Amino acid sequence: MSVSVGSVVRCGLTAAIVGGRALAAQPAPADTMPHHVLCVADAATGAPVTRPIVEAALPSGRWRAIARQRTSTAAGCVIVSLPRDVMWRVRRLGYAPMVGERAPAGIAHDTVRLVLRPIAALLAPAITRERSTISAPNAVTLDAAAARVHGAGSTGALIALLPFVQPRSVRGDVTVSLRGTRREQVAVTLDGVPLTDPATGIADLADVPLGILGGATVAPGADPLGAGPGAIGGVLALHTASGGYASARVGAFGGAQLEGARDVALGGGQLRLGASHQQAQNDFPFRNTASTTGLVLDERRVNNDVRRDALFAQWRDTRVQLVALATRTAQGMVGPVNVRAYDADRARASRLFVRGAADVRGVQLTTSMRAFGLDYRDPARRAFDSDADVLAFDVDAQQVVRGVRWHLGAGGDRLRATGDVAQARARAHGALTHRATARGLMLTSGARVDVVQEHGAQPSFSLGFERPGARATVGARVAQALRVPTLYDLYFASPQRVSVTPLRPERVVFDAEAYARVALGVVGGGAFSAQGALVARSARDAIIWFPGNFGWSPANVGRETLRGGELRAAWDTRTAHVSAWGSWYDAELQSGSLRVPTPYVARASGGMLARVTRGHVTVAPAMRAIGARPFTNGPRDPAFELPAVVLLDAAVSLRHTWPAGNTVLTLTLENATDRAWQSVRGFPAPGRSWSVTATLSP
């Protein structure tokens, strides 16, 4: 059943919620049976919201919890007795409460479906669609189950299926670019908490096991209020899953993977445990067109292996949530194809992410800790051996009062690397966000101030409006954004050279977009929808490390501009899905009289996803097209561009239902056309490869 944000839809009874109050409801036939099924979903991701709190209003004005009869955590549904003729509300840690009113009578096991808006996403306009919701103008959500049907066996593979995303990989890591930004300009979150390493300004998605995720939402465009500094290009929001899951995978180049997760009841709450092991030899053949000899050579990657292990734990009840993710990675650190002297180097990296959240009298309190350690070894040149460690703490509080969200936070990080390179920095922030409705327009506004040691107070704002309609929704917004230099920016901890360059914070003066979404209803037996946006961005003091700049340090560039547009269309039936997307960006750097295209930003790119199910078989092709990308700080010239490339993946899945659950066997052919390509110049990607995955879920 499709529902709208801010509304409750039930079989036999419909009550519209406006501003937290209920309008007149149409009563259902009288029935004395009191039990009702309440199903709650996340307004930003569409994922089930498990273990919601249902409360009834007392004459004193206080709220009393309604006893639950039985909970289905996998479906996000709970059976409750909704009281007659009194106000009731649904709450959940991290969400704004939803208030409703019980009609005089109801039907036994009436189904009530509603969505709760995450507090962190209160600024963005929202609209709900079947199996997917939009909480930002051009946001798109893909659940992990759909990604696995496409053959995705890792979080990086899931991200590659999302529209408007350009994944980048160099030495086994997986990072992303949105709207022509650098990877340091995209905020990556897990259940709303940043995964970004303070030392580098990036989040390595390869360290997040797919087995713990329920899906991911990509939201292009600056989000200073929801995600804070660093969200210049947009936000990639990951959310954890519920229920049991187990997966085994084997593939080309020695690839193997085991993952599993399970939920158990503990201490009045729900404990979810997960583990993952991945390994691959990765010594794939490639054609070296950049060898030091000037010859084109057929070579093979060596010492390109990787091993990743991860442990995940999450405990939550109605008021408290604790999350921990620990990863350990060991891999070869191959160099670019024209610098093979570093092919024997190795690295070990450890990461720990811990988060705790609690609801204290309506105030959402969150604290988190992120730790990162790197050990780099060069067997041939011991002088290049290095190590680094990072520790960051954050605490914040937020609450929604009469449509206004206040948000206060503070934190700090300690960074240390070989060579007595160290940095300790404190930070704090405060923000106010407001939503209002006037004459059919949804108005959103907010302001934020970040105070960072050595850089002072840095304000930013966001302002937008949206006019929702039954079939078409239009809107516009403008925002500012900020990125503070990291240790990586300041010191560029390279084994070859360290050059310290003072840097100023990167400031997006304005990030604007005008957007539209259209839902045409049933077209050709399926639901058709489309969305698009025209975007513009202007930044000063952009932090750029020009490829070929052997100072081994980035620098502030006077101005960076971007103009472009995005378009996506989707068609869904019960057994099929087809979606296609495209983008065009003109990104340019200006420093004095110098005007050059921004490195690695393709003017044109696009993609397509399709899934068709017949009986127990699903066929799922996926295509990505990436235009030519400049890789140096000079005028546009085909000699200094990575060529355009079209990549095609295909997967076939066979589902079988057992008494214990469902088994899905998936055969995947990646890069089916065997195209040679590089996401970053000098680091080739594998050609055609294959994998077989078996997944079991209750």
N, C-alpha and C positions, 0 to 999 in steps of 0.2 A: 504494500500500500504506500502511495506517495503522500507525504505530508509537507506542510509548510512550516518554516521556522516561526516560532511564536504561536503555534496552534496545536490543539489536541484533537486527534481524529479517532473516533471510536465507532464500532458497529452499533448502530441504533441511537447514538448520541453524539452530537458535534458541538463543541464549545470553543469559540474563538477567544484567544487570549490577546489583549492589547494593553501594553503598559503594565503587565503583571496582574490585571483584573480580568474577570471573565464576563463576556457579553451574554446575552440571553441564550439559553440552550434549548434545543428541541428534545423533550423527554421521550424516552423509549417506552415500550409497553411495560406496564407494571410487573414487577417480579420481586419476590422477597429474598431471593438468593443474593448474598452480599459480595461474593468473590468476583474480582476482576483481574484481568491480565494486563499489567502495565509494562510496556516495552519502551526503553529509553535509548536514544542514539546520540552521538556526538555531532553537533551542528557543523564542526569544522572538518571532520573526516568521514562521517557516516558510520564509524565503528560503534558497536554496542557499548553502552555505559553500564557496567556491571555494578551490582549491589547499591542501587540508588536508595536514598532515605526518603520515605513517604511520611508526611506529617499532617496532622489535622489542627485547625485553629481552635483554641479554647476560649471560653467567654472572657477570660482575663487578658486576652491578647497574646498569650504565649502559644507555642506550638508543641504538640505531643506526637511522638513517633507512633506510627501505625504498625502493629505487629505484622511481620511477614509470615505467610503460610508456607511458601516454597519458592526457591529462587533457581532459575536456569541461567547460570552465569554466561554460558556460551552464547545464548541468544540475547542477553541483556534484558531479560524479562523477569518480572516478579509478580506473584499472585498476592493481591492485597484486598482488604475490605474498605472501599472508599466510603466515608460517612455521608449521610444524607443532609442536604440543606446547610452545609457548613463549608468554609473555605478549606482547601487542602493544597499542599505544595510538594514538589519533588526537589530534593537537594542532592548534591554530590560534590565531593572534594574537587576544587579546581573549576567549578562551573557556577554560573549565575543561577539562582533558584527559579523554578517555573511554578507559578501559582495557578490553580484551577478551582472549579466549583462543582461539587457533586449535585446531580439532578435528583429530584424526589425519588426516583426509582430507576432500576436498571435491569439488565439481563445478566443471568449467570455467565461468568467467564467472558463478559464483554472485554474486547481488546482495545486498550488505550495506547496509542503510539504518539510519542512526542520526542522532541529534540532539546537538548540542553546546550547552551552556548558557552564554550570555554571562556573563562574570564580573560585570558590572554588574547582572545580574538574578538573582544567586544567592539573594537573600533571598526572592524571591516563590515560592510554590508553583507548580508547572507541570503541565500535562497537554497531550498532543498529540492533535490531531484531523486529519482529512484536509484537506490544503492550508492548514491554519491551526493555530496553537498558542496556548495561553494561558500567560503567564508571570506574570500577576497575577490577582486574584480575578475581575474583570469585564472583562478586557482583550479586545479584538477587533482582528483584523488584516484589512486589505483590500489586496490587491496592486494595483499600478498597471495591469496588463493588464485586470483586472475594472473598474477605475474608467474606463478609456478606453472600454470597451464601453458604459458609462453616459453617455458623451459628455463626460467630464471632460477638459478641455484644460489645466488648471493644477493646481498643488498645492492651492490653495484649494478648487477644485471637488472634488478627491479627499477633502479633509477634510470637506466638507459631506455626503459619503455615509456617513461613519462614525457609528455610534450613540453617543448620550450626549454628542455634541459640539455646541456652539452657536457657529458662526462669527460673527465680528463684522467689519464693514467700515465705514470712515468716509470716508477720502480716498484710496481705492485700495489701502490696506493690507488684510491679512487676518490676523486674530488669532482666538484661540479661548477659550471658557469651558468649564470642566468642573465639574460638581457645584456649580453656582451660584456659582462664583468669578469674580473679575475676571481679565482677560486677563494681568495681571502675576503671577498665581498659578498659572500652568500652565507646566511645564518642557517645552520643545521641544528635541529632540536630533536630530542627524544622525550616524548610526553611533555613537551613545552619547555624543557630545560636545555640550555645550549650544550652541544657536544664539542664545540670548537676548542682546540688547544690554545691557551693564551700565548704560548711561545711562537707558534707559527701562524695563528689566525685562520687555520683551516681545520676541518674535521675529516678524518680518513674513514670513509664509509666502508672500506674493506674490513674494518675491525668490528663492524656491527653485524652479528649473524642474522640471516634472514629468518631463522626459526623463531626468533622472539618477536617478530613484527607482525602486526595485523595489516599494515599498509603504509602508504606515504602520500603526502599532499605537497604539491609544488605550487607556490604562490609567487609569481614574478612581480617585481616592483618593490621599492623601498618600504620598509615597515619599521620605522624607528620606535613606535610605541608598543607594538606587540613583541618584537624580537630584540630591540635595542641596537647599540652600535654594531656596525659590520653588516647589517642587512641592507646593503645598497642595491644589490641585484635582485634580492628577494629572499624567500624563506623556503627551506626544504624541511617539512615537519614529518618526523617518523613517529608512529604510535605503536605501542606494544599490543599483543594479542591476548586472547583467553583461550582456554581449552587445551586438549592434548594434541601432540603433533610429533611425528618421527619421520626422518628422511634419510635415505642413503643415495649417494651419487657417485658415478665414475665417469671419466671422460678422457679426452685426448690429452697428450703431453703429461701423462702421469697424474691427472687430476683425480682426487678422491675426497669425499666429504661425508661426514655423519653429523646429524643434528637431531635434537629432541627437546621437547618441553612438556611439562605436565602441571596441572593445577591440583592442589590438595587443600582441604580445610584445615586451618590451624589457628588456635587462639581466638575464635570468634571472627576470624577473617579468612582471606584467601591467599595462599602462598603459591606462587608460580616459579618453577625452577626450569632452567634451560641450560643446555651445553652444546658446544659446536666444535668440531675438529675438521680442518681443511688442509689439504696439502696438494702440491703440484710440482712437477719437475720443470715445466715451462721452457724447456730448451727447444724452441720451435725454429724452423728454417726461415730465412728471410733473404731478400736481395739488398745488399749494401751498395747504395748509390752515392754514399758520402765517405768512402774510404780515403785514407790519407794517400794512397797510391794513385788516386784519380781513376782507378778501374772500377767497373761494376762487378761485384763479387757475390757469389752465392755462399752464404755463411749460415751459421747456426748460433743462436743465443746459448751461452754457457754460464753456469753458476746463476741461473735465473730462477732457482727453486724458491718455494715459499711454504711455510707451515704456520697456520694460525689456530690458536685454541682460545675459546671463550667460555666463560661461566656467567650465568645470569640468574638473578633472584629478585623477586618482587613480592612484597607482602602488603596487603591493603584491606582495610575495612571501610566503614562508612565515613570515618573522620580522619584516618591516618593512612599514608602510603609511603613505603620505603622501597627504593630501587637500587640495585647494585649491578654493575657490569664490569667484569675484569677480563682483559685480553692479553695474550702473549704472542708475539710474532717473531719468527726468525726467517731471514731471507738473504739471498744474494743481492748485491747492490750493483748491478751491471751499469756501465756508463753508456753514453750515447755512442752510436755506431761508428763515429769518427774519432772516438777517444776510448780505445779498447784497453788502455792500461789499468783501468779500475774494475775490470770484469771479475777479479778475484775477491773484491771487497765483500764484507758481510756486515749485517746489522741485526741487532735484537732490540725490540721495542716492547715496552709494557705500558698498559693504560688501565686506570681504575676510575670509574665513574660511580658516585654514590649520591643519592638524592633522598631527602625526607620532606614530606609535606603533611600539613595538618590543618584542620578547620577548627579555629578557636573563636567561638561566638560570632561566626560569620566572617571572620578575618582569615584569609588564606595565607598561611605561613609556609615558606619553603626555604630549605637550606641545601646546599650542594657542595660537593668536593670533587675536583678533577686532578688526577696525578698522571704524569707522563714521564717515562724514562727511556733514553736511547743510548745504545752502546754500539759504536761504529768501529770496525777494525779493517785495516789495510795490511794484509800479510806482507806485501813487498816494501811498504814504506811506513814503518812504525811511527814516524813523526806525524803522520796524518791520522793516527788513532784518536778518537774523540768520544766524549760522552756528554750527555745533557740530562737535566731533570727539571720538571716543572710541577708546581703545586699551586692550586687556585681554590679559594673558598668564596662562597656567595651566600647571602641571606636576604630575603625580601618578604614583604607583606603587601597584600592588596585586598581590596574590598569594593563591592559595588553598592552605592547608596543612592537610591532614587535616580538611576540611570547614569550616575557618575562613578567612574572607577578611579580610585587613587592607588598609586603603586609607589612604594619606597623600597630601596635596596642599597646594600653596601657589600663590598668584597675586596679582595686583594689577591695578588699572585706573586710568587717568588720563582725566578727563573735563573738557572745557572748552567754554564757550559764550559767545556775545556778551554784553558787559556785565561782563567780568571775573568771570564765574561759573565756578568751577573746583573740582575735587575730585580728590584722589588718595587711594586707599585700598588697603591691603594686606589679605590674607586667607589663612587656612590652615584645614585640616580634617584630622581623623583619624577612622577608623571601623573597627569590628570587626563582622563578620556571621557567624552560625553556623547551620548546618542539621543536623538530627538526625532520626532515625526511632526511635520507641519505641511498641511495642504497636499498630502500624498507624497511628500518627499521624505526620505530617510536621510537625516543630516548627521554627520559624524565629525568630531573635531577633537583635538588633543594636543598637548604640549609636553615636552620632556626635557630635562636638564641632566646631562651627565657630567660629573666632576671626576677628572682623572688626574692623578698625581703627575706633576710636571707639565700638564697641558691645561689645567684650570677648568672652568665651567664651559660646557659645549651644549647650547640649546638646539632643539629641533622641534618641528611641529608637523601635523598632518591635518588635512581638511578635505572633506569629500561630501558628495550628495549622491543619492540614487533614487530614481523613480521606478518602483516595481510595477509590473503589469501582469495580467493573466498569461500573456504569451511573450511579451517582450519587456526587458528591463534595460534601462540606460542609466549611465552615471558618469561621474568624473571625480578625480581626486588629485591633490598635489601634496607633496611631502618633502621634507629634508632628511638627510641622513649623514652619518659620521663614521669614520673608521680611524681609530687611534693606532699609530705605528706599534708593531709587535717586536719582540726580540729578533725574530727572523728578518724583519724589515731593517732594523737598526744595525745588526751585525752580520747578517747573511752568513751563518756558521757553515762555511764551505771548507772541506778538507784542503782545497787548493789555496785559498787566500781568505783573509778576513779584512774587510775595509769598513770602518765605522763612518757613517754619514748621518749627520743630524737630519731629522725629518719632522715635518709638521703634520698634524692630523689632516686626513683627507676629508673634504667637506663637499657634500652634494648640495648645491645651492637650491636646486629644485628638481624634483622627480615627478612628472605629471603624466596622466593618462586619461583618455576618454574611452569608455567601453560600452559594449552592448551584449546582451544575451537574449537568445530567442529559443523558445520551445514551441514547436509546431504541432505537438501532439502526435497522433498516429499518421505515419507516412509509409505506404507500402507494407503495412502490417507491423511496423515498428515505431518506436518513439524517436523523433528527430530533434536534435538540439544543435545550436551553434553559438559561439562566443568569439568576440574579437576585441582588439584594443589598438589604439594609436598612442604611441609612447614618445616621451622626450625627456632627456636628462642632461644636466649641466653640472659639472663638478670643477672645483678648483683644488690645486695642490694634490692632484691624483698621484698615488704612490705606484710608480712603474719601475720594473727592472727590465730594461731593454735587452732582449737577446743580442748577444754580440758585444755587450758592454763589459769589458774585462776589468772594470773596477770592482766587479762582484758585489755590487751594492745598488739598491734601488735609489730613485731620486724623485722629488716632487716635480711634477709637470704643471705648467701654468694652468691649463684648462683642458678638460675632456668633455666632449659632447656626444650625444647619441640621439638619433631619430629613427623611428621605425614603426612597425606594426606586427600584430600577431593575429592569427585566425585559426580556429579549430571547429570542426563539425563532427558529430557523433550520431550513430543510428543504432538503436538497441531493440532486440526482441528477447523473448524468454530463452532462446537457444542460440542467439547470434549477437555479435557486436562488431561494428566497423567504426573506426574513427581516424581522422586525418588532420594534420596540423601543419602550419607553415609560419615562418617569421622572416622579416627583412629588417636588417639594422645597418645604419650608416654611422659607424663609430670613428671618431677622429680625435687626435691629440694636437694641442696647439701650445707651443712654447716660443714666444717671440714671433719671428717670421716662419718658424718651422711648423708645418702642418702635415701630419702623417696619419695613416690609418692605425687604429689601436691593434697591437699584435694579437693574433689568434682569434679575432672576432670575424666570423663568416658573415658576409652580407646576407646570404640566403641559406636557409636550412629548413628541413621539414621531416615528416615521418608519417607512418601509417601503422595501425594495429587492426587485426581482424581475428575473430574467434567464431567458429561454427561448430555446434554440437549436434550430432545425430546419434541417438541412442546412447551408447557408452563411449563413443569416440568423439574427440574434439581436435580439430585442426586449427592451428594458431600461427599465422605468419606475422612478421614484424619487419618494417623497413625504416631505415634512417638515411637521410640525405644531408650531407654537410658541404657547403660551398667552399670555394677557395679561401684560405686563411693566410694573411700576411704574417711573417715570422721575424721581421726585423724593423728597425726604426728608420724607414725610408719610404719614398712614394710607392704607390701601387705598381707592381711589376710582377708578371708571372714567374720570373726567375727567383723571386723572393717570396713565393707563396707555396703553401702546401696545396696540392691539387684537390679539386672537388672529388667527393667519393660518395657512392651509394652502397649501403650495407644491407644485406637481406638475411634474416634468421627465420627458421621454420621449426615448428614443434608439432608433434602428434601425441595425444594423451589417450590412454585407455583407462576408464574408471570401472571398478568392480566393488559392489556393496557386499560386505560380510556382516554377520551378526555383531562383530566387535567394532565395526566402523567402515570407512571407505578407504580403498587402496587405489592410488593413481600411479600408473606407469607412464613416464614421459620420455620420448626420444626427441632430442634437439639437434639440429644442424645449424651451427653458428657461422656467420660470414659465408653463406652457402655459395656465393659467386667467387670466393677465394680472392677478394680484393686486398692488395697490399696497401696499408694506410698507417698513418701516424697521428695520434691525438696531440702529441708534442713533438716538434722536429727532433730527429735523431733517435727517437725511441719507437721502434716498429711494434706493431700489434700482430698477434698470430693471424694466420690465414684461416682457411676452412678448418673447423674443428667440430667435435661431436660430444654428446654426453647422454647418459641414461640415468634417470632419477626415479626412485620408488618412494612414494609418500603414503603414510598411514595416518588417518585422523579419525577420532571417534565419531 
